[in-house]
Amino acid sequence: MEFYGLRRLYNEGDHPSFNWNLGGRLYGVGENNYQRLKKEQRSMIKINGEAVEELDINASYLRILHSLRDFSIPDAEDIYAIEGIDRRIVKSWISSTLGHTGFHRAWPSRSIEEFEKSNIQKPKKLTYPLVMEKVVEHLPVLSDWPQCGVRWSNLMFEESEAMISTMEALREIDVVALPVHDSLIVPHSKAVIAHDILKETFEKRFGVNFVIKGL
């Protein structure tokens, strides 16, 4: 990997509501930066010679959406989990929907490619509309996604603000942290304190429960 620093990229500069508040994720600089590595490869990174841990936020956008819309989050460790449907199919449906301005009529080509690449056996009866029925029953916050006034770029901005606050808090105690959008790579010896600060920062900002994976 190579590391030449980070840059923050905003989206939808031509949107009427743009005020440096849409998008805003941190991206590694350079074609060979660490964010382009697969997760297994990122696990081999060392910070100051020390092995690392990658802390992942479970369903980050979905939890932030619940906060922005004042909806209660399902009482479950993994809110992607819906009985009878492969979790990966649920996650793909939610990801493709949140990245769009409305509901798709059928599975987008990107989702189909993901299923094939990951060898996910999707029953033919699990059409996009049928999965939608199951998902919105489980997560009512998504029932009126096209009209709710929140866009994917709003979610990205809110997430990035909280992630930057987390990194700044870690920097105050001399902990290096490399962001990968909704996860943080930190030295193994600092993983517990980084986990606690990440969780505390997000929960304080959004007022909902966050589950951090990786320890």
PLY file of the C-alpha trace (Angstrom):
ply
format ascii 1.0
element vertex 215
property float x
property float y
property float z
element edge 214
property int vertex1
property int vertex2
end_header
0.00 0.00 0.00
0.91 3.65 -0.28
-0.21 6.50 1.93
0.00 10.11 0.81
-2.73 11.46 3.05
-6.50 11.88 2.81
-8.79 14.21 0.91
-12.45 14.98 1.49
-14.71 14.81 -1.55
-18.19 16.36 -1.60
-21.00 15.35 -3.94
-23.91 16.98 -5.74
-22.41 20.46 -5.94
-25.20 21.42 -8.34
-27.99 20.44 -5.95
-30.08 23.43 -4.73
-29.45 22.56 -1.06
-25.68 22.13 -1.43
-23.71 23.98 1.22
-20.71 21.68 1.70
-23.16 19.30 3.37
-23.63 16.55 0.77
-21.15 13.70 0.63
-17.84 14.57 2.24
-16.20 11.20 2.74
-12.46 10.89 3.31
-10.59 9.18 0.47
-7.01 7.99 0.35
-4.78 9.86 -2.09
-3.19 7.91 -4.94
-4.09 4.90 -7.06
-2.49 2.40 -4.66
-3.90 3.74 -1.39
-4.99 1.34 1.37
-8.72 1.86 0.77
-8.42 0.06 -2.57
-7.22 -3.12 -0.87
-9.60 -5.94 0.01
-10.37 -6.30 3.71
-8.14 -9.37 4.01
-5.25 -7.39 2.56
-5.94 -4.41 4.83
-5.60 -6.73 7.84
-1.90 -7.09 6.97
-1.24 -3.36 7.33
1.00 -2.38 10.21
0.98 0.98 11.97
4.37 1.83 13.46
5.25 -1.85 13.14
2.13 -3.02 15.01
-0.64 -5.28 13.71
-4.03 -3.64 13.24
-7.74 -4.17 13.83
-10.49 -2.87 11.55
-13.57 -1.67 13.42
-16.76 -1.79 11.32
-20.02 0.00 12.05
-22.97 -2.30 11.49
-25.54 -0.71 9.13
-24.14 2.80 9.53
-26.37 4.59 6.99
-29.45 2.75 8.19
-28.85 3.73 11.81
-28.20 7.35 10.84
-31.42 7.37 8.78
-33.36 6.22 11.85
-31.83 9.09 13.81
-32.54 11.77 11.19
-36.14 10.63 10.87
-36.71 9.94 14.57
-37.59 6.26 14.08
-36.89 3.53 16.64
-34.22 1.02 15.59
-35.16 -2.68 15.78
-33.84 -4.27 18.96
-31.34 -6.59 17.29
-27.57 -6.97 17.13
-27.74 -6.98 13.32
-30.61 -4.95 11.88
-29.99 -6.43 8.42
-31.18 -9.80 9.72
-34.64 -10.76 8.42
-35.85 -14.31 8.95
-36.02 -16.36 5.77
-33.81 -14.09 3.63
-30.05 -14.29 3.22
-28.57 -11.32 5.08
-26.46 -10.43 2.05
-29.58 -10.12 -0.09
-31.19 -7.80 2.46
-28.03 -5.70 2.66
-27.81 -5.46 -1.13
-31.44 -4.35 -1.36
-30.92 -1.66 1.26
-27.63 -0.46 -0.24
-29.04 -0.22 -3.77
-32.12 1.61 -2.47
-30.28 4.12 -0.30
-27.96 4.87 -3.22
-30.93 5.72 -5.45
-33.54 8.48 -5.35
-36.43 6.02 -5.30
-37.29 2.33 -5.40
-36.00 0.20 -8.26
-38.48 -1.87 -10.26
-36.13 -4.84 -10.38
-32.71 -5.82 -9.08
-30.12 -3.40 -10.51
-27.31 -4.96 -12.51
-24.78 -4.14 -9.80
-26.71 -6.23 -7.26
-26.94 -9.15 -9.68
-23.19 -8.95 -10.27
-22.61 -8.97 -6.50
-24.77 -12.06 -6.09
-22.88 -13.90 -8.82
-19.46 -12.79 -7.59
-20.25 -13.82 -4.00
-21.96 -17.04 -5.11
-25.20 -15.99 -3.43
-28.03 -18.32 -4.36
-30.97 -15.96 -4.76
-34.26 -17.84 -5.25
-36.10 -16.62 -8.35
-39.12 -15.73 -6.24
-37.06 -13.20 -4.29
-37.71 -10.34 -6.68
-36.77 -6.80 -5.73
-40.44 -5.87 -4.97
-40.91 -8.96 -2.78
-37.77 -8.24 -0.79
-38.98 -4.65 -0.52
-42.19 -5.86 1.09
-40.23 -7.83 3.69
-37.69 -5.06 4.32
-40.17 -2.20 4.85
-42.19 -4.42 7.18
-39.02 -4.96 9.21
-37.75 -1.37 8.74
-40.68 1.07 8.37
-38.22 3.97 8.13
-37.69 2.93 4.48
-41.36 2.73 3.51
-41.45 6.24 2.02
-37.78 6.56 1.05
-38.43 8.47 -2.22
-40.45 11.18 -0.46
-38.78 11.36 2.96
-36.43 14.24 2.11
-33.23 12.43 3.07
-30.74 11.53 0.33
-27.75 9.21 0.25
-25.51 12.28 0.21
-27.07 13.51 3.48
-26.30 10.16 5.09
-22.74 10.22 3.75
-22.14 13.70 5.12
-23.47 12.86 8.57
-21.40 9.68 8.71
-18.24 11.46 7.60
-18.70 14.23 10.17
-18.95 11.66 12.95
-15.99 9.70 11.59
-13.82 12.83 11.47
-14.83 13.68 15.06
-13.82 10.15 16.09
-10.42 10.49 14.40
-9.83 13.86 16.03
-10.66 12.41 19.46
-8.24 9.54 18.85
-5.55 11.95 17.66
-5.82 13.77 21.00
-4.60 10.59 22.70
-1.99 9.84 20.00
-3.89 7.00 18.32
-3.44 6.73 14.56
-6.62 5.79 12.69
-7.09 5.12 8.97
-10.69 5.55 7.79
-12.40 3.25 5.28
-15.72 5.13 5.06
-17.75 3.26 7.72
-14.80 1.55 9.41
-11.53 2.50 11.09
-8.16 0.75 11.01
-6.30 1.18 14.31
-3.31 -0.41 16.07
-4.23 -3.67 17.80
-3.20 -2.35 21.23
-5.57 0.61 20.85
-8.55 -1.31 19.46
-10.60 -1.37 22.67
-10.30 2.34 23.38
-10.86 3.15 19.69
-13.99 0.97 19.72
-15.34 2.84 22.75
-14.60 6.29 21.31
-16.10 5.37 17.92
-19.28 4.08 19.53
-19.55 6.98 21.96
-18.99 9.61 19.24
-21.63 8.20 16.90
-24.19 7.61 19.64
-23.71 11.09 21.07
-24.19 12.68 17.64
-27.18 10.61 16.53
-28.86 9.46 19.74
-29.36 5.87 18.60
-27.54 2.63 19.35
-24.51 1.72 17.23
-22.97 -1.73 17.00
-19.23 -1.85 16.23
-17.75 -5.07 14.87
-14.12 -6.07 14.84
-13.07 -6.96 18.38
0 1
1 2
2 3
3 4
4 5
5 6
6 7
7 8
8 9
9 10
10 11
11 12
12 13
13 14
14 15
15 16
16 17
17 18
18 19
19 20
20 21
21 22
22 23
23 24
24 25
25 26
26 27
27 28
28 29
29 30
30 31
31 32
32 33
33 34
34 35
35 36
36 37
37 38
38 39
39 40
40 41
41 42
42 43
43 44
44 45
45 46
46 47
47 48
48 49
49 50
50 51
51 52
52 53
53 54
54 55
55 56
56 57
57 58
58 59
59 60
60 61
61 62
62 63
63 64
64 65
65 66
66 67
67 68
68 69
69 70
70 71
71 72
72 73
73 74
74 75
75 76
76 77
77 78
78 79
79 80
80 81
81 82
82 83
83 84
84 85
85 86
86 87
87 88
88 89
89 90
90 91
91 92
92 93
93 94
94 95
95 96
96 97
97 98
98 99
99 100
100 101
101 102
102 103
103 104
104 105
105 106
106 107
107 108
108 109
109 110
110 111
111 112
112 113
113 114
114 115
115 116
116 117
117 118
118 119
119 120
120 121
121 122
122 123
123 124
124 125
125 126
126 127
127 128
128 129
129 130
130 131
131 132
132 133
133 134
134 135
135 136
136 137
137 138
138 139
139 140
140 141
141 142
142 143
143 144
144 145
145 146
146 147
147 148
148 149
149 150
150 151
151 152
152 153
153 154
154 155
155 156
156 157
157 158
158 159
159 160
160 161
161 162
162 163
163 164
164 165
165 166
166 167
167 168
168 169
169 170
170 171
171 172
172 173
173 174
174 175
175 176
176 177
177 178
178 179
179 180
180 181
181 182
182 183
183 184
184 185
185 186
186 187
187 188
188 189
189 190
190 191
191 192
192 193
193 194
194 195
195 196
196 197
197 198
198 199
199 200
200 201
201 202
202 203
203 204
204 205
205 206
206 207
207 208
208 209
209 210
210 211
211 212
212 213
213 214
